[in-house]
Amino acid sequence: MTQTHSRQDDRTLDENTLEELARVVAGDDDLLYRRGFEIAAFLKRAGWQEVPEYDGQYRREWAAELLMARRDQPGEIEKVLLRLADPREYLEEPGLLTEVVTAVNTFLIHEGYRLENPGGSPRLVSCDPALAHPTHYGSAELKVVMADLIADEAMAELLQWRLDEARTCYANGAHVAAIIMLGSLMEGVLLQTVVERDPSLLGRDSEDSINLDRLIKACHRVGWLGPDAEKFSHELRRYRNFVHPKAEARQSHRPDRDTLAICWQVVNAALNDLADTHPGRAR
C-alpha cells in the first residue's frame, strides 16, 4: 500500500470530521452497510490493534467513540481512511469504492486532505481546502463540457482529461503545472475549434505549426472570443511558456494560487465564449 504522508502525521481532525468519518465507516443505504461486529473487523483490517468487541449500541455512535478515542493518534485515523479507499474492501461490490471515496472527500477536503487510489493503491494527499468552494476557480463559472464545444469525440475526451488533470494539479498545490496544463488545454481547444469551424483561419500555417498566439488572434478576429477573453488569454499564454524553465527564471514573479485562480477565470471565460458562438447553438 502506497501512502503519501502529509500534515496528517502530526495533526488531529476536527470532531465533526470524525463524526462524518464514523458515518461512512458504519455505512447506510447508499454506502457499504457494516453491522457492529463488521465495523470491528474493518478496523482490524485497517491495522488497528486491541479493537474492543461490539457492545450492541448504535453502530454509528460506537464507531464515532472508537475514532474519538484515537483522535490524538493521527496515524491510526489515517489507517482507517486508507482502508476505506482500498479496493479489497469492495470485492463483492466494486462500484461502491468510488462512491465511498467521494463521500469521504466531501468532508475531508475541509481538513486539507484528499483520498486517492490510483492503480488501486490508496493514499492520503494534501490538497487546498479552497477546492471545497467551486467559485474559487473564478467568478466566470464554466458552463460547458468539452463535448459541447468539440465534435471530434476522441479529441473532446482528451481535452476534458487535460482539464481534469489541471484540477488535480491545483488540488495538490502544483500551481505552475496547473497553469501550463490550462495553457495546453486552451491551445488544443482553439486549434480544434478552428479545424472544425473554419480551417481557412490557419492561413499558411499547418495544424502542427500554428501557435497559440495566432490561434487567439484568429478566434478573436472572427468573433469567437470576446475582447476580455482575447486579452487575458495572451497572459495565460505567457505563463504557459513557463514550461520552459528559462522563461520562468527571467521573471521575478512566481505563479501562486491567486495566479492560477485568475488563469482559471480566463479559461472559463474563453470556453464560455466559444460555446456561445458555436454554430449549432440555439439563438
N, C-alpha and C positions, 0 to 999 in steps of 0.2 A: 504494500500500500504506500503510495506516494503522498507525502504531506508537505505543504508549504507553510513553514512556521511564520508566525506574524506576532502582532501585539497580543494575540490571544494567549500567548505563553505567560504573560505577566499581568493580565487584566481580567477582572471579573465582569460578567454580563449583568445587565440590569435585571431586576426581579421580574418585570413584565415580560422581558425576553425569555426568561426561563419558564414562565407560565405558558407562553406560546410554544416553546420547545416541548414542554410536557404534553401539550395538546397533540402535537404531531407524533410524539412517541407513543402515546396511548391510542391515537387513531380514532377515526369516526367513520361515518358512512362514505365520505369522499376519499379518505386515505386508508392505509392499511390498518385495520382494526386489530388491536392486541388486547387479549384478556390479561388479567393481573399477572398470572404466572408467566405469560408470554412476554410481558414487559420486563420481568426479572431476567428471563432467558435472553432477551435482546441486549440488556445492559451487560450481561456476562459475555455475549459475543462481541460487544464493543470493547471489551478488555477490562471491565470493572472487576475488582476483587471484593469479596465479602459483601455480596448483594443480599439484603435480607429477603426472607420469604414473604410472599404476598399475604397480607393480613385480612383481606376481604373488604377493605374500604374502597371508596370511589376511585376508579382507575387513574383518572387524570390528577386528582389531588395527591394520590400516592406517588405518581411519577414526579409531580412537582416537588414534593417533600424530599424525594431522593436526590433530585437535581440541586435543590437549595442546600442540602446537607454537604454537597461537594462544590458549592459555588466558589469557594476560595481555592479550589484546585482546578484552574483553567484547563490543565492538561486532561483531566477527567471529563470535563464538558466537551472538549474537542474530540475525544474518542466517540462520544455519543453522536456528535454532528457528522463525523466521518462515516460512522456506521450507517447513518440514515442515507448517505449518498453511495452506499456500497451496493452494487447490483446483486450481490449474493443474498441480500435481504428480500429480493423480489423475484426469485426464480420462478414461482408459480404465476405471478402477475407482473411481468417485466415493465408493462406500461405504467405502473404506479411510480416507478423510480423518478421520472421527470416531474410528475405531479408533486411528489414529496419534496424534491429539491427546490422546486418553485415555491412551494408553501413555506419552506424554511427561509429561503432568501428574501421573502417579502417582509419578514421582521428582522432577520439577521443583518440586513443591509444597514439598518439604523445604528448598528454597533460598529460598522466599518468593515464588515466581513461578508464573504460570499462563498457558498459551496459550489464546487465544480467536480465533475467526474469524467475528464477527458480520457477516452480509451478504457473506461471502467476503473480508473484509479482515482479514488476520492481524494480531494484536497481542500483545505481551507485557505482562502487567499484574502488579502486585504483589498478593500475597494473604497470608493468615495461614497460616503453617506448621501451626498447630493444626488446620487442616482435614484434615490427613493422619490425624488421630485422631478418628474419628466420635464417640467418647464425650465429646469436648469440648462437644458440643451439650447435654450434661447426662446425669445418671445415669438419668433417665427416658427410655429409648430408645423412639422412635416405632415402634410395632409394626404400623401400618396405613398404607394409602394412602387417598386421598380416595374412591376408588371403593368402598371398604369401608364408608364412612360415609354417602355421599350417593347416592341413587337416580338423581337427575337427572344424566345423563351429561355434558351440557354444563356444568352448574354444578360437577360434580366435577372436570372438566378445568380449568376456570377457577381453582378453588381450589388445585388441585395446582400450577398455574402460579404462583400467588402464593407458595406455599411455596418453590418453586424460585427465585423472584426474591428471596425473603428470604435464601436461601443465597448468591445472587450478591452481595447487599449485604454479607453477612457476610464473604465471601471478599475483598472489596475494602476492608474496614475501615470501611464505612458503617454504623456501629452504630445510629445513630438511625433511619436509613432502614429498616434490617432490623427494628427493634422496631416501627416504625409499620406495616410490612408484616405482621408477625406479628399485631398487633392487628386489622388489617383482615381477615386470614385468620380469626382467631378469631370476629369478628363475623359473617362470611359463613357459617362452618360452623355456628355456633349458630342463626342465623336459618334456614338451610335445614333444619337438624335439626328445629326447631320446626315449620316448614311441612310437612315430610314426616311427622313422627310425631304431632303434636298441635297443629294450628293454633289450638285454643281457648286455648292459652297466650299468644297475642298479646293477649288481652283486648280492650280498646278500641283498642289500637294497630293500625296497619296495618303491612304488611311494610316500607313506606317510612319509617315514623315511629318504630318501636320502636328503642331504643338498646341499646348493648352492656351497660350496667349492668343493665337489665331482663332481657335475654336470659340473662345469667349467673345472676341470681337465679332466674329461671323454671326453667332447666335443673337448677339445684341443688335446687330445691323438689321436683321430680318424681323426683329421684334419678339423673339422667343425669350429673351432675358431683359428684364426691366433695367432702368438706369442704375438703381442701387445694387441690384444683384450683379450687374456687369462690373461696376466699380470695385466692389469688395471681393468679387471673385478673383480679381487680379492680386489682391492682398493675400488671399488664400494660396494663389499660385506661387507667390514669393516664399511663403512659409513651406509650401510643398517642396520647394527646391532645397530645403534643409536635409533632404535625403542625401545630399552631398555634404559631408561634414565641413568642408571648407566654406561652403555657403553660410552655414550656421556660425562658424568661427569668426567670420567677418562682421557679424552682428553683435552688438553689445547686449541686446535683449535675448533672453532665453524664454521660449514659449512656456506658459504655465496653464493652469486650469482655466483662468479667465480668457487667455488667448484662445484656447480650444473652444470655450463656450461661444466666443464670437464667430470662430470659424464654422461652428455647427449652425449658427444662425444663417450664415452666408449660404451654406449648402442647402439648408431647408428652404430658404427664400428662392434660390435658383431652381430647385426641383419643383417647387410650387409654381413658379413662372412657366416652366416647361410644361407642367400639367395643364395650366390654364390656357396655353396656346396650342395644345395638342389638337391635330386635325380632326380627331374623332370625338372631341369633347362637345357635348351638347351646349349650345349657346342659350 
